Amino acid sequence: MTGGEAYRAKLLTPEALDAAILAYLADPSKPAVLEIRKGSIDVAAAVLAHQWSADELAVEDATPARRRNAVRTAVLLASVG
């Protein structure tokens, strides 16, 4: 199951997703983990595994919305482990 599938199945709430994204963006060195049933998604690992998202976050003048969307994309495509 991916984060997107969990989101569509309402196992991942919009509030939990937004909170994890904001926590990661506030301090990428601190753990930001989404718990989904018996699994989880490590937000930092999801970003590192998704090249486009990592590249977007490296853009120096990226807007906050662009950064949020990059992290959201990585989380929704990540596998729940």
N, CA, C and O atoms as CSV, one atom per row, in Angstrom:
chain,resi,resn,atom,element,x,y,z
A,1,MET,N,N,0.849,-1.174,0.000
A,1,MET,CA,C,0.000,0.000,0.000
A,1,MET,C,C,0.897,1.241,0.000
A,1,MET,O,O,1.920,1.278,0.685
A,2,THR,N,N,0.512,2.230,-0.757
A,2,THR,CA,C,1.237,3.503,-0.781
A,2,THR,C,C,0.531,4.518,0.117
A,2,THR,O,O,-0.585,4.288,0.583
A,3,GLY,N,N,1.192,5.620,0.342
A,3,GLY,CA,C,0.568,6.694,1.106
A,3,GLY,C,C,-0.687,7.204,0.424
A,3,GLY,O,O,-1.671,7.534,1.086
A,4,GLY,N,N,-0.653,7.269,-0.914
A,4,GLY,CA,C,-1.823,7.714,-1.666
A,4,GLY,C,C,-2.993,6.763,-1.526
A,4,GLY,O,O,-4.139,7.194,-1.398
A,5,GLU,N,N,-2.709,5.473,-1.549
A,5,GLU,CA,C,-3.778,4.486,-1.365
A,5,GLU,C,C,-4.354,4.573,0.043
A,5,GLU,O,O,-5.566,4.463,0.226
A,6,ALA,N,N,-3.498,4.768,1.031
A,6,ALA,CA,C,-3.960,4.932,2.410
A,6,ALA,C,C,-4.797,6.198,2.547
A,6,ALA,O,O,-5.790,6.222,3.274
A,7,TYR,N,N,-4.389,7.241,1.846
A,7,TYR,CA,C,-5.133,8.508,1.874
A,7,TYR,C,C,-6.525,8.325,1.270
A,7,TYR,O,O,-7.524,8.760,1.842
A,8,ARG,N,N,-6.576,7.680,0.111
A,8,ARG,CA,C,-7.882,7.448,-0.533
A,8,ARG,C,C,-8.778,6.538,0.297
A,8,ARG,O,O,-10.001,6.679,0.273
A,9,ALA,N,N,-8.174,5.602,1.033
A,9,ALA,CA,C,-8.944,4.689,1.878
A,9,ALA,C,C,-9.279,5.325,3.233
A,9,ALA,O,O,-9.889,4.686,4.089
A,10,LYS,N,N,-8.881,6.571,3.417
A,10,LYS,CA,C,-9.126,7.335,4.643
A,10,LYS,C,C,-8.409,6.748,5.859
A,10,LYS,O,O,-8.838,6.940,6.996
A,11,LEU,N,N,-7.307,6.028,5.603
A,11,LEU,CA,C,-6.460,5.535,6.683
A,11,LEU,C,C,-5.437,6.591,7.075
A,11,LEU,O,O,-4.840,6.528,8.149
A,12,LEU,N,N,-5.247,7.554,6.197
A,12,LEU,CA,C,-4.356,8.689,6.410
A,12,LEU,C,C,-5.208,9.940,6.243
A,12,LEU,O,O,-5.733,10.202,5.160
A,13,THR,N,N,-5.342,10.704,7.311
A,13,THR,CA,C,-6.199,11.887,7.257
A,13,THR,C,C,-5.442,13.072,6.664
A,13,THR,O,O,-4.214,13.126,6.728
A,14,PRO,N,N,-6.173,14.013,6.092
A,14,PRO,CA,C,-5.526,15.224,5.578
A,14,PRO,C,C,-4.760,15.965,6.675
A,14,PRO,O,O,-3.696,16.530,6.422
A,15,GLU,N,N,-5.304,15.961,7.889
A,15,GLU,CA,C,-4.662,16.658,9.002
A,15,GLU,C,C,-3.325,16.005,9.369
A,15,GLU,O,O,-2.336,16.698,9.610
A,16,ALA,N,N,-3.303,14.677,9.409
A,16,ALA,CA,C,-2.058,13.963,9.738
A,16,ALA,C,C,-1.019,14.169,8.645
A,16,ALA,O,O,0.164,14.357,8.931
A,17,LEU,N,N,-1.464,14.134,7.393
A,17,LEU,CA,C,-0.553,14.354,6.269
A,17,LEU,C,C,0.034,15.761,6.334
A,17,LEU,O,O,1.247,15.933,6.211
A,18,ASP,N,N,-0.810,16.759,6.526
A,18,ASP,CA,C,-0.341,18.145,6.605
A,18,ASP,C,C,0.604,18.353,7.784
A,18,ASP,O,O,1.612,19.048,7.654
A,19,ALA,N,N,0.292,17.763,8.920
A,19,ALA,CA,C,1.142,17.907,10.100
A,19,ALA,C,C,2.528,17.315,9.856
A,19,ALA,O,O,3.536,17.907,10.243
A,20,ALA,N,N,2.577,16.153,9.217
A,20,ALA,CA,C,3.866,15.517,8.933
A,20,ALA,C,C,4.675,16.341,7.933
A,20,ALA,O,O,5.889,16.481,8.077
A,21,ILE,N,N,4.007,16.879,6.931
A,21,ILE,CA,C,4.688,17.720,5.939
A,21,ILE,C,C,5.264,18.965,6.601
A,21,ILE,O,O,6.425,19.309,6.379
A,22,LEU,N,N,4.460,19.637,7.409
A,22,LEU,CA,C,4.921,20.849,8.093
A,22,LEU,C,C,6.058,20.545,9.061
A,22,LEU,O,O,7.005,21.325,9.169
A,23,ALA,N,N,5.974,19.416,9.766
A,23,ALA,CA,C,7.036,19.036,10.699
A,23,ALA,C,C,8.335,18.794,9.947
A,23,ALA,O,O,9.401,19.229,10.383
A,24,TYR,N,N,8.248,18.108,8.829
A,24,TYR,CA,C,9.451,17.844,8.032
A,24,TYR,C,C,10.048,19.141,7.501
A,24,TYR,O,O,11.258,19.348,7.583
A,25,LEU,N,N,9.214,20.005,6.964
A,25,LEU,CA,C,9.714,21.257,6.403
A,25,LEU,C,C,10.286,22.185,7.477
A,25,LEU,O,O,11.212,22.949,7.207
A,26,ALA,N,N,9.742,22.119,8.683
A,26,ALA,CA,C,10.241,22.958,9.771
A,26,ALA,C,C,11.655,22.544,10.174
A,26,ALA,O,O,12.493,23.395,10.475
A,27,ASP,N,N,11.921,21.226,10.179
A,27,ASP,CA,C,13.255,20.742,10.544
A,27,ASP,C,C,13.447,19.344,9.963
A,27,ASP,O,O,13.082,18.352,10.595
A,28,PRO,N,N,14.015,19.263,8.772
A,28,PRO,CA,C,14.206,17.965,8.111
A,28,PRO,C,C,15.102,16.992,8.884
A,28,PRO,O,O,15.092,15.794,8.601
A,29,SER,N,N,15.872,17.488,9.851
A,29,SER,CA,C,16.745,16.598,10.614
A,29,SER,C,C,16.003,15.858,11.722
A,29,SER,O,O,16.512,14.873,12.257
A,30,LYS,N,N,14.812,16.321,12.069
A,30,LYS,CA,C,14.004,15.651,13.100
A,30,LYS,C,C,13.097,14.612,12.442
A,30,LYS,O,O,12.629,14.812,11.321
A,31,PRO,N,N,12.851,13.508,13.138
A,31,PRO,CA,C,11.988,12.470,12.556
A,31,PRO,C,C,10.555,12.962,12.356
A,31,PRO,O,O,9.962,13.579,13.240
A,32,ALA,N,N,10.024,12.677,11.187
A,32,ALA,CA,C,8.612,12.936,10.889
A,32,ALA,C,C,8.084,11.639,10.310
A,32,ALA,O,O,8.444,11.249,9.200
A,33,VAL,N,N,7.228,10.974,11.070
A,33,VAL,CA,C,6.745,9.656,10.677
A,33,VAL,C,C,5.227,9.653,10.698
A,33,VAL,O,O,4.602,10.147,11.636
A,34,LEU,N,N,4.652,9.094,9.660
A,34,LEU,CA,C,3.202,8.915,9.585
A,34,LEU,C,C,2.893,7.463,9.939
A,34,LEU,O,O,3.400,6.543,9.297
A,35,GLU,N,N,2.071,7.260,10.948
A,35,GLU,CA,C,1.639,5.915,11.333
A,35,GLU,C,C,0.354,5.589,10.577
A,35,GLU,O,O,-0.627,6.331,10.637
A,36,ILE,N,N,0.380,4.466,9.868
A,36,ILE,CA,C,-0.787,4.037,9.094
A,36,ILE,C,C,-1.024,2.573,9.397
A,36,ILE,O,O,-0.247,1.705,9.000
A,37,ARG,N,N,-2.111,2.311,10.106
A,37,ARG,CA,C,-2.398,0.958,10.582
A,37,ARG,C,C,-1.185,0.406,11.307
A,37,ARG,O,O,-0.716,1.006,12.274
A,38,LYS,N,N,-0.674,-0.727,10.855
A,38,LYS,CA,C,0.490,-1.330,11.506
A,38,LYS,C,C,1.793,-0.921,10.836
A,38,LYS,O,O,2.856,-1.421,11.202
A,39,GLY,N,N,1.729,-0.022,9.864
A,39,GLY,CA,C,2.916,0.421,9.151
A,39,GLY,C,C,3.169,1.900,9.366
A,39,GLY,O,O,2.491,2.558,10.155
A,40,SER,N,N,4.162,2.410,8.648
A,40,SER,CA,C,4.496,3.824,8.771
A,40,SER,C,C,5.232,4.297,7.524
A,40,SER,O,O,5.715,3.502,6.718
A,41,ILE,N,N,5.299,5.604,7.397
A,41,ILE,CA,C,6.075,6.244,6.336
A,41,ILE,C,C,6.997,7.245,7.004
A,41,ILE,O,O,6.543,8.143,7.713
A,42,ASP,N,N,8.284,7.090,6.777
A,42,ASP,CA,C,9.288,8.047,7.235
A,42,ASP,C,C,9.346,9.135,6.158
A,42,ASP,O,O,9.739,8.860,5.025
A,43,VAL,N,N,8.967,10.338,6.498
A,43,VAL,CA,C,8.862,11.415,5.517
A,43,VAL,C,C,10.213,11.728,4.884
A,43,VAL,O,O,10.296,11.899,3.668
A,44,ALA,N,N,11.266,11.805,5.684
A,44,ALA,CA,C,12.597,12.103,5.138
A,44,ALA,C,C,13.037,11.021,4.154
A,44,ALA,O,O,13.579,11.327,3.092
A,45,ALA,N,N,12.804,9.768,4.504
A,45,ALA,CA,C,13.178,8.668,3.607
A,45,ALA,C,C,12.360,8.716,2.325
A,45,ALA,O,O,12.876,8.424,1.246
A,46,ALA,N,N,11.086,9.084,2.438
A,46,ALA,CA,C,10.226,9.182,1.254
A,46,ALA,C,C,10.747,10.261,0.308
A,46,ALA,O,O,10.769,10.067,-0.907
A,47,VAL,N,N,11.163,11.393,0.863
A,47,VAL,CA,C,11.689,12.483,0.038
A,47,VAL,C,C,12.989,12.057,-0.638
A,47,VAL,O,O,13.183,12.301,-1.829
A,48,LEU,N,N,13.866,11.430,0.112
A,48,LEU,CA,C,15.144,10.993,-0.461
A,48,LEU,C,C,14.952,9.931,-1.542
A,48,LEU,O,O,15.732,9.862,-2.492
A,49,ALA,N,N,13.931,9.115,-1.402
A,49,ALA,CA,C,13.671,8.055,-2.373
A,49,ALA,C,C,13.009,8.573,-3.648
A,49,ALA,O,O,13.005,7.888,-4.671
A,50,HIS,N,N,12.457,9.766,-3.587
A,50,HIS,CA,C,11.753,10.328,-4.734
A,50,HIS,C,C,12.587,11.479,-5.295
A,50,HIS,O,O,12.579,12.582,-4.749
A,51,GLN,N,N,13.293,11.222,-6.368
A,51,GLN,CA,C,14.280,12.167,-6.901
A,51,GLN,C,C,13.681,13.539,-7.219
A,51,GLN,O,O,14.285,14.565,-6.906
A,52,TRP,N,N,12.507,13.564,-7.834
A,52,TRP,CA,C,11.903,14.850,-8.182
A,52,TRP,C,C,11.661,15.690,-6.931
A,52,TRP,O,O,11.937,16.889,-6.923
A,53,SER,N,N,11.149,15.065,-5.884
A,53,SER,CA,C,10.890,15.796,-4.641
A,53,SER,C,C,12.180,16.326,-4.040
A,53,SER,O,O,12.240,17.478,-3.609
A,54,ALA,N,N,13.203,15.500,-4.010
A,54,ALA,CA,C,14.493,15.934,-3.478
A,54,ALA,C,C,15.039,17.104,-4.296
A,54,ALA,O,O,15.569,18.066,-3.739
A,55,ASP,N,N,14.908,17.015,-5.604
A,55,ASP,CA,C,15.374,18.101,-6.471
A,55,ASP,C,C,14.593,19.388,-6.229
A,55,ASP,O,O,15.175,20.472,-6.197
A,56,GLU,N,N,13.298,19.274,-6.063
A,56,GLU,CA,C,12.462,20.452,-5.808
A,56,GLU,C,C,12.851,21.135,-4.502
A,56,GLU,O,O,12.892,22.363,-4.428
A,57,LEU,N,N,13.135,20.347,-3.484
A,57,LEU,CA,C,13.511,20.927,-2.195
A,57,LEU,C,C,14.887,21.579,-2.238
A,57,LEU,O,O,15.204,22.420,-1.396
A,58,ALA,N,N,15.695,21.202,-3.202
A,58,ALA,CA,C,17.031,21.787,-3.344
A,58,ALA,C,C,17.015,23.121,-4.086
A,58,ALA,O,O,18.020,23.833,-4.103
A,59,VAL,N,N,15.885,23.462,-4.697
A,59,VAL,CA,C,15.780,24.740,-5.417
A,59,VAL,C,C,15.781,25.864,-4.379
A,59,VAL,O,O,14.918,25.925,-3.503
A,60,GLU,N,N,16.755,26.737,-4.498
A,60,GLU,CA,C,16.970,27.769,-3.486
A,60,GLU,C,C,15.788,28.724,-3.324
A,60,GLU,O,O,15.437,29.087,-2.201
A,61,ASP,N,N,15.174,29.131,-4.432
A,61,ASP,CA,C,14.085,30.120,-4.346
A,61,ASP,C,C,12.697,29.485,-4.478
A,61,ASP,O,O,11.746,30.154,-4.882
A,62,ALA,N,N,12.582,28.205,-4.140
A,62,ALA,CA,C,11.279,27.522,-4.218
A,62,ALA,C,C,10.311,28.139,-3.216
A,62,ALA,O,O,10.681,28.448,-2.083
A,63,THR,N,N,9.082,28.311,-3.646
A,63,THR,CA,C,8.056,28.870,-2.765
A,63,THR,C,C,7.663,27.837,-1.712
A,63,THR,O,O,7.898,26.643,-1.896
A,64,PRO,N,N,7.070,28.288,-0.617
A,64,PRO,CA,C,6.595,27.336,0.394
A,64,PRO,C,C,5.600,26.319,-0.182
A,64,PRO,O,O,5.629,25.146,0.188
A,65,ALA,N,N,4.732,26.765,-1.076
A,65,ALA,CA,C,3.757,25.846,-1.678
A,65,ALA,C,C,4.465,24.788,-2.526
A,65,ALA,O,O,4.081,23.619,-2.515
A,66,ARG,N,N,5.480,25.197,-3.246
A,66,ARG,CA,C,6.247,24.253,-4.070
A,66,ARG,C,C,6.937,23.221,-3.188
A,66,ARG,O,O,6.973,22.041,-3.534
A,67,ARG,N,N,7.479,23.645,-2.066
A,67,ARG,CA,C,8.136,22.730,-1.132
A,67,ARG,C,C,7.117,21.759,-0.528
A,67,ARG,O,O,7.372,20.557,-0.449
A,68,ARG,N,N,5.968,22.281,-0.104
A,68,ARG,CA,C,4.915,21.418,0.462
A,68,ARG,C,C,4.480,20.374,-0.550
A,68,ARG,O,O,4.342,19.198,-0.214
A,69,ASN,N,N,4.266,20.801,-1.786
A,69,ASN,CA,C,3.826,19.867,-2.823
A,69,ASN,C,C,4.870,18.799,-3.108
A,69,ASN,O,O,4.519,17.653,-3.389
A,70,ALA,N,N,6.135,19.151,-3.040
A,70,ALA,CA,C,7.198,18.171,-3.268
A,70,ALA,C,C,7.184,17.100,-2.180
A,70,ALA,O,O,7.310,15.911,-2.472
A,71,VAL,N,N,7.032,17.522,-0.932
A,71,VAL,CA,C,7.011,16.559,0.172
A,71,VAL,C,C,5.731,15.727,0.106
A,71,VAL,O,O,5.768,14.514,0.315
A,72,ARG,N,N,4.624,16.361,-0.177
A,72,ARG,CA,C,3.339,15.645,-0.276
A,72,ARG,C,C,3.405,14.571,-1.357
A,72,ARG,O,O,2.948,13.447,-1.147
A,73,THR,N,N,3.966,14.911,-2.499
A,73,THR,CA,C,4.101,13.948,-3.591
A,73,THR,C,C,4.923,12.740,-3.149
A,73,THR,O,O,4.549,11.596,-3.406
A,74,ALA,N,N,6.041,13.005,-2.484
A,74,ALA,CA,C,6.908,11.909,-2.030
A,74,ALA,C,C,6.172,10.994,-1.054
A,74,ALA,O,O,6.277,9.771,-1.141
A,75,VAL,N,N,5.431,11.591,-0.132
A,75,VAL,CA,C,4.712,10.799,0.884
A,75,VAL,C,C,3.609,9.975,0.221
A,75,VAL,O,O,3.445,8.797,0.536
A,76,LEU,N,N,2.867,10.570,-0.674
A,76,LEU,CA,C,1.753,9.846,-1.299
A,76,LEU,C,C,2.236,8.722,-2.209
A,76,LEU,O,O,1.508,7.754,-2.424
A,77,LEU,N,N,3.440,8.831,-2.742
A,77,LEU,CA,C,3.982,7.767,-3.585
A,77,LEU,C,C,4.771,6.726,-2.802
A,77,LEU,O,O,5.083,5.661,-3.335
A,78,ALA,N,N,5.095,7.015,-1.561
A,78,ALA,CA,C,5.894,6.106,-0.740
A,78,ALA,C,C,5.092,4.884,-0.311
A,78,ALA,O,O,3.878,4.953,-0.117
A,79,SER,N,N,5.783,3.787,-0.170
A,79,SER,CA,C,5.168,2.554,0.325
A,79,SER,C,C,5.083,2.607,1.841
A,79,SER,O,O,6.002,3.070,2.517
A,80,VAL,N,N,3.962,2.124,2.360
A,80,VAL,CA,C,3.798,2.016,3.810
A,80,VAL,C,C,4.556,0.760,4.234
A,80,VAL,O,O,4.286,-0.341,3.755
A,81,GLY,N,N,5.494,0.950,5.130
A,81,GLY,CA,C,6.308,-0.195,5.555
A,81,GLY,C,C,6.152,-0.527,6.991
A,81,GLY,O,O,6.779,-1.467,7.479
